[in-house]
Amino acid sequence: MGDKIPVGSSEYEAEVIPGLESCAIDELRQLAPAALGNLRRSRAGFLRFRCAGAAADLLSLRSVIALYQIHHFAIPRPKALLGHEHFTRLLGILRAAAQRFGSPPLTMGIAAAGSQTAVMQRLRQEFSRALGLQLAEAGKGELFLRLARQTEAAGWEALVRTTASPLSKRDYRLVDVPGALNATVAYAMTRLGGSEGSGERQTALNLCGGSSTILIEHAQSFPNDTLIAIDNCPDMIRIGRQHAWQARQSHRIIHLLADAKRAPIAAGSVNLLYADLPFGHHIGSHEDNVELYPALLREASRLAKPDAALILLSHDIRLLARCIRASAWRIRSQTTISLSGLHPRLFVLQRNSARI
Ligand SMILES: C[S@@+](CC[C@H](N)C(=O)[O-])C[C@H]1O[C@@H](n2cnc3c(N)ncnc32)[C@H](O)[C@@H]1O
């Protein structure tokens, strides 16, 4: 994005899934090409940039977990925020942030390293009292603030979340099912198939579709594609349908209760396949995966058109890599991400027969 700093700009930090920074950078560049400046990865899972004018466009980011506006305070330690000048300034910042929410917040939270210290407790009490908000449990709160020591200069930063809930929390998710995929990861998977900009009508199939996160994210980007979700669990099919309905995509996604190893779909009919596989931790087991992974790769190969891509996510990496080597697929790219304390890997596969 170059180093041009837009005039009258504000500074932001975007929190993303570590490993998926480049996906977020691409989305930011597409969303606000003229307004952005000094876009950079500040550390794993965090991007910083400046943005001129209103940040409303940034609230539609789908690759970002949460977006924070950064405010600098020339103070030696957080205790100084209790002094009149800094307290009044931060209060004004928080009030202004809350006013931009769709409805007034009821709760607030402040996070910081050493967040159990007496000073942090006092900051929480004083700000929540002044704002008339309830203190939320640790790490939560609609009005949410992080305090951090500045890395590039002396002083402290107040990072105020721009929305009442994280951007990754999608409105369509009515039911939180175990193993449901973080929606920003699902969004990233939809960027990897290479269908962006092709404009062609495609058939995309999600084997092991669960609550349909991936295909809903796909439907929101590619309005012409035919979408099919398969899962062998009736509850997942029901919840997937509910989510698709809530996302206004129910007319777009066909849900099939079936075994992903024997999909009731014609051979050679699918352009793009996705599977967020059971990791074998909370969902399924390694023993189940030993049977499922090779069979699913075979079935995906039967269903795929010659140039099809297959995008897989798994934490059972060694098993999956071994199964891929023995399959009709070859690895086009692989990316390890950090997700809820695990380090699963995203594989983009191409049919062996496909031309590069
Ligand atoms: C990790 S979850 C997928 C979560 C999904 N991405 C979401 O966001 O909800 C894996 C899914 O695979 C399904 N599954 C496991 N074995 C299967 C099989 N043989 N055929 C079809 N689905 C299967 C499970 O029911 C579960 O819903």
PDBQT file of the ligand as one rigid body, heavy atoms in Angstrom, charges set to zero:
ROOT
HETATM    1  C1  LIG A 401     -15.312 -29.497  11.664  1.00  0.00    +0.000 C 
HETATM    2  S1  LIG A 401     -16.991 -29.826  11.372  1.00  0.00    +0.000 S 
HETATM    3  C2  LIG A 401     -17.395 -28.685  10.099  1.00  0.00    +0.000 C 
HETATM    4  C3  LIG A 401     -17.787 -27.360  10.665  1.00  0.00    +0.000 C 
HETATM    5  C4  LIG A 401     -18.294 -26.362   9.648  1.00  0.00    +0.000 C 
HETATM    6  N1  LIG A 401     -17.233 -25.842   8.826  1.00  0.00    +0.000 N 
HETATM    7  C5  LIG A 401     -19.023 -25.233  10.339  1.00  0.00    +0.000 C 
HETATM    8  O1  LIG A 401     -18.587 -24.081  10.269  1.00  0.00    +0.000 OA
HETATM    9  O2  LIG A 401     -20.007 -25.509  11.014  1.00  0.00    +0.000 OA
HETATM   10  C6  LIG A 401     -16.926 -31.334  10.519  1.00  0.00    +0.000 C 
HETATM   11  C7  LIG A 401     -18.261 -31.837  10.043  1.00  0.00    +0.000 C 
HETATM   12  O3  LIG A 401     -18.054 -33.053   9.331  1.00  0.00    +0.000 OA
HETATM   13  C8  LIG A 401     -19.211 -33.839   9.483  1.00  0.00    +0.000 C 
HETATM   14  N2  LIG A 401     -18.843 -35.230   9.070  1.00  0.00    +0.000 N 
HETATM   15  C9  LIG A 401     -18.006 -36.085   9.690  1.00  0.00    +0.000 A 
HETATM   16  N3  LIG A 401     -17.906 -37.235   8.991  1.00  0.00    +0.000 NA
HETATM   17  C10 LIG A 401     -18.690 -37.087   7.892  1.00  0.00    +0.000 A 
HETATM   18  C11 LIG A 401     -19.014 -37.914   6.787  1.00  0.00    +0.000 A 
HETATM   19  N4  LIG A 401     -18.509 -39.147   6.657  1.00  0.00    +0.000 N 
HETATM   20  N5  LIG A 401     -19.854 -37.428   5.855  1.00  0.00    +0.000 NA
HETATM   21  C12 LIG A 401     -20.398 -36.199   5.977  1.00  0.00    +0.000 A 
HETATM   22  N6  LIG A 401     -20.127 -35.362   7.006  1.00  0.00    +0.000 NA
HETATM   23  C13 LIG A 401     -19.285 -35.801   7.950  1.00  0.00    +0.000 A 
HETATM   24  C14 LIG A 401     -19.596 -33.651  10.927  1.00  0.00    +0.000 C 
HETATM   25  O4  LIG A 401     -20.963 -33.957  11.132  1.00  0.00    +0.000 OA
HETATM   26  C15 LIG A 401     -19.259 -32.143  11.125  1.00  0.00    +0.000 C 
HETATM   27  O5  LIG A 401     -20.422 -31.382  10.938  1.00  0.00    +0.000 OA
ENDROOT
TORSDOF 0
